[in-house]
Amino acid sequence: MLRTEDGVRIDASHTPARLPAAGADPAPSGPLDVGIVVAHGFTGSWRERAPRRIVHVLSRYGGVVAFDFRGHGRSGGLTTVGDAEILDVAAAVRHARVVGYSKVAVVGFSMGAAVAVRHAGLMRGVEAVVAVSGPARWYYRGTRPMRQVHWAIERRAGRLAARLVKRTRIAPGAWNPIPMPPHEAAGLISPVPLLIVHGDADGFFPVDHAHQLYDGAREPKELWIEPGYGHAETAATPELIAKIGKWISSNFS
């Protein structure tokens, strides 16, 4: 359990780096000094199968700290769907430093991508950021899945369904004030490198979100539009995650 600056208990795990097998090429950076924080999407959990597969692949490139955002799984508190969650990422980054990692990257998926970008821009303290399948702006309702997400967030019946079905506890009421959107926070990340990864088959956020994030950021930055890739953790292949791991290593070499 980690504890955030505002006192929320966060359920987390630490997976040490997997050393390469005898005769194999090592990860490019030498993973023992690299920590990778993985931030899941809305209603997700580090304990689910897809995030655990991602952790397994990324552990070739560094030690991995995975956690449940507030209001998710076994963590305490209520989710604010991208606002106060930057404190959860900060707690995970702080733990990675305590464990002994001198270089820390944050890899976020969907809501976690928005939080990773906002954390890096507003709180800083990391050496690389990867935003996968993330929104660039708030209140997007242009796809059916996102209309369902807004129903879960804004309606009492939706919040109850999220609690019962997904073990996600959502804070009632609107944001006040409205937090800085990811595309604006992206402009504050430089000189830390930012990688934006998005699928052209994403059913939640179309690729214009990725382009808006990229346009809002300053160098160094990269944009990967992945053919056939859907949304976030469940659609991410081991090959794509390994590619992300290699990008992290290349920036830490």
N, C-alpha and C positions, 0 to 999 in steps of 0.2 A: 504494500500500500504506500502510495505517495500522498503528500498533502500540498495543496495549492496555497498561494499567498492569501486567498480569501477563505481558507480553512476547509476546503472540500477534499474528502478522501478519494483517491484515484486508484483503481485496481490496475496493476501493471505487471509486466514480466520482463526479464532480461535474458536474452539468448546470447552467450558469448560467441565471438567469431569462430567459424569453423576453419581450422588450418587446412591448407591444401594437402591432398594425399601425396604420398611419396612419389616423386617423379613428375608431379603435375606442376604447371606454372602457377605461382602464387597470384592472389588478387593484386592488381597493379599497385595499390597504395601500401601494401603491407597492412593487413586489417587490424592489428592489435591496438593501434592508436585511434581508430575510427569508430565512432558511434553513430548509429542510424536510428532515428526516432520515427516510428510508423504511426500515423494518425488516420483512423478509420473514417468511414462515411456515416451519415445519419442513420440511426437505428442499428449500427454495426457493433462489433465487439472483437477485441483481439483474440478471443477464445474460439471464434468461428473458423471453419475449415479454410476458407479462402485467405483471410489474413494470416493464418498460421503457415500456409504454403508460401506466402510472400515473405514472411519472416525467415523461413528456412532458406529461401534463395538468397535474400539479402545478407544472411549471416556469412556468406562467402566473401563479402566485401567489408565486413565490420561487425562489431557487436550490435545487437538490435534491442532497443527498448520499445515495446509495444504496450499500449494502455487503452483503457476504456474512457471515453470522454465522460464528464459529469452527466448524470442522468441516464447513463447507458450501463447495461450489465450489472456488475457488482460495484461500480463506483457510486459514490454518494451524490447528493444534490439533484438539481434539475437542469436539463439541457436548455441553453439559450440559443441553440441552433446557429452557432458561429460567432457569438459575441464574447462572452466571458470564457469561452473555451481556449482562448489564447493563454490563459493562466494554466490550463491543463497541460498544454504543450510546454510551457515554461517549466513546469514541475518535472516533466519527463526529460527535458534537456538538462535541467539541473542535476537530476539523478545520473544521467549519462556522464556528466563531468565528475560527479562524486565517484563513480565506478572507475574513472581513470582515463576516459577518452578525451584526447586533446583536440580532436576535430569532430564536429557533430553536424550531420545533415538531417533535415526533417523531410520525410516523404509523406504527403497527405493525399487522400483519396476523397473526391467529391466534397462533402462538407469539410472533411479534414484537409483538403487542398486549400479551401478558402481560409481556414484557420491557420494553416502553415504559412500562407502568404501574409496574412495579417500579423501573425506573431513576428515573422522576420522583419516586416516593415516597421512595426510599432514598438516591439520589445528588443529586437535584434538578438545577438548572442549566439548565432549559429554560423557555420562556414559554407553551407550550401542548402538550397531549397528545391524540392521537386513537387510540383502541383499536378496531380493526375485527375482528369475528369472534373475539374473544378469549375464553379460558377465565377463569372467576372463581376456580376451585379446581383443585387437582392431582388426579391419579389418576382422572379421569373416564373411565368405560368404558361409558357408557350407550348408545352408538351403535356400529354395526359399524365405521365408519372409525376411531373412537378405540380400539377393541379391536385393530385392525390396527396402529395407531401404537404401542400398548403392546407388541405382539409384536415390532415392529422395535426398540424400545428395550431390552426386557428379555431377549430371547433372542439367543443367539450367532448363530443362523442369520438372525434378523431384522436384526441389525447388519451382517452380511455382505451381505445383500440390499440394505440401504440404501446401503452403500458402493459396491456394483457397479452398481446401477441408478440411484441418485440422487446419487452422489458425496457422500454425507453420512456423515461419520465420527462415530460415537456413542461417548461415553465409557462403558465398562462399569461395572457396580456401581450401587448405589442412592445417592441423595442422603444425605449425612451432614455437617451436619445438614440437615433439610428446609427449603428456603428459604421465606421469607414468601410466602403465596399472594397472587395479584393482588387479591382483594377486600379484603384487609387493607391492602396497600400503597396501594390507591386512597384510603384515608382519610388518607394522609399527603401527598397531592399539593397540596391547597388551600394558598394562594390561586391556584395555577396552574389555568387552566380545563381541564377534561377533557371530551372528547366520546367517547361510547360508541356505536358503530354495529354493528348486528347484523341479520341477515336472518331472517325468519320461516320461511325454507326452508333454513336451515343444517343440513347433514347431519352435522356434527361435534359442534357444541355447541348445544343448544336455547336458546331465548331466556331461560330462567331464569338462565343465566350472565350475560347482559347486565344483567338486573335485579339480580342479586347484586352485580355490580361497581358499578352505579349506587347501590344502597342503601348500599354500603360507603364511597362517596366523599362528600365535603363540597362545598358550593357554592364556586365556580361549576362546574356540571356540566350536561351535556345527554345525553339518551338518544334515539337514533333507532332504531326498529324498522322496517326497510325491507321492504315487502311484496314477496314473490317473490325476494328476494335470497338466494343460496346462501352459499357460504363463501369468504371471504378474497379473494386477488388474482384468481383465475381467474374468479370470478363478478362482480367489480366492474365496473360499466359506466362509461364516460367521464363520464356525467351524474352518477353518484354521487361519483366522484372530484372533479369540478368543484365539487360541492356542499360537499365536505369542504374544498377549497381556499378557497372563499368563507367558510366558517366560520373558518378560520385567519386570513384577511385581516380579518374583522370583529373578531377579538379583538386584532389588532395595529394597528387604526386609531386 
